[in-house]
Amino acid sequence: CICSDAVMSVNPFELTDDLYALAIQNLQMLIHNFVASGYHTIIVPGMLTNERLLAKFSDALGHKPDLQFIWLRASKQDRNQRRIARMRDDADKPEHFDFLDNLIPDVEPQIPYGKY
């Protein structure tokens, strides 16, 4: 498992196209290292939050991997209740919910190869 937060953890933190490009480049190198060492099932939670990033990630790998894209489907009310219950950081405070929902929209991915 490669935590996507770790490959894009910078200070100051601002989600920009440049940061996403850097994170994808970091993921690409790590995935190639795991594959070269014989590991072929690699889990990367988070980061690929929309179709554009998923396509860039797939293209950056340089081969057609067997992708399985998993997306939590829950109503806004359910998501907010889960955030309040876990209260792990500032993102789980109600005043930040709309920001997070706009940042990570509900998507309908179209994966050219792989499973959804």
C-alpha positions in Angstrom: 0.0 0.0 0.0 1.4 3.4 -1.0 -0.3 6.2 0.9 -0.9 8.9 -1.6 -0.9 11.5 1.1 2.7 10.7 1.8 3.8 11.3 -1.8 2.3 14.7 -1.9 2.8 15.9 1.7 4.5 19.3 1.4 4.5 22.6 3.3 2.8 24.8 2.4 0.1 22.4 1.2 -1.9 23.7 -1.7 -3.6 21.3 -4.2 -2.3 22.5 -7.6 -1.8 20.8 -10.9 2.0 20.9 -10.2 1.6 19.1 -6.9 -0.6 16.5 -8.5 2.0 16.0 -11.3 4.7 15.6 -8.7 2.6 13.1 -6.7 1.9 11.1 -9.9 5.6 11.1 -10.8 6.4 9.9 -7.2 3.7 7.2 -7.4 5.0 6.1 -10.8 8.5 5.6 -9.5 7.3 3.7 -6.4 5.0 1.4 -8.4 7.8 0.6 -10.9 10.1 -0.3 -7.9 7.5 -2.6 -6.4 6.8 -4.3 -9.8 10.5 -4.7 -10.4 10.7 -6.5 -7.0 8.0 -8.9 -8.0 5.0 -7.2 -6.4 2.1 -6.9 -8.8 -0.8 -5.9 -6.6 -0.3 -2.4 -5.3 -2.9 -0.4 -3.4 -2.9 3.4 -3.7 -5.6 4.9 -1.6 -6.7 8.5 -2.2 -5.4 11.1 -4.6 -7.1 9.9 -7.8 -10.2 11.9 -7.2 -11.4 12.6 -10.7 -11.2 11.2 -14.2 -8.5 13.6 -15.3 -6.1 12.5 -12.6 -6.9 8.8 -13.2 -6.0 9.2 -16.9 -2.8 11.1 -16.1 -1.8 8.3 -13.6 -2.6 5.6 -16.1 -0.6 7.3 -18.8 2.4 8.0 -16.5 2.8 4.3 -15.8 3.8 3.6 -19.4 2.0 0.3 -19.5 -1.6 -0.8 -19.2 -2.1 -1.9 -15.6 -5.0 -3.9 -14.4 -6.6 -1.0 -12.5 -9.4 -1.4 -9.9 -10.8 2.0 -9.0 -12.8 1.9 -5.8 -15.0 4.8 -4.9 -17.1 5.2 -1.7 -20.6 6.0 -2.7 -22.5 7.6 0.2 -25.0 10.4 0.5 -23.8 13.8 1.7 -25.6 13.3 4.9 -23.9 9.9 5.5 -20.5 11.4 4.6 -21.0 14.3 7.1 -22.1 11.9 9.9 -19.0 9.8 9.3 -16.7 12.8 9.4 -18.3 14.0 12.7 -18.0 10.6 14.2 -14.3 10.1 13.4 -13.2 13.7 14.0 -9.6 12.9 13.2 -8.5 16.4 12.0 -9.7 19.8 11.0 -11.1 18.4 7.7 -13.7 16.5 9.9 -15.1 19.8 11.3 -18.5 20.9 9.8 -17.2 24.2 8.6 -14.9 22.4 6.1 -17.4 19.9 4.7 -18.4 22.0 1.6 -14.7 22.6 0.8 -14.0 18.9 0.8 -17.1 18.0 -1.2 -16.1 20.5 -3.9 -12.5 19.3 -3.8 -13.4 15.6 -4.1 -16.6 15.5 -6.1 -18.8 12.4 -6.6 -17.5 10.9 -9.9 -18.5 8.4 -12.6 -15.1 7.2 -13.8 -14.6 5.7 -17.2 -11.6 3.6 -16.9 -10.2 2.7 -20.4 -8.8 -0.6 -19.0 -9.5 -2.0 -15.6 -12.5 -2.3 -13.4 -14.8 0.1 -11.5 
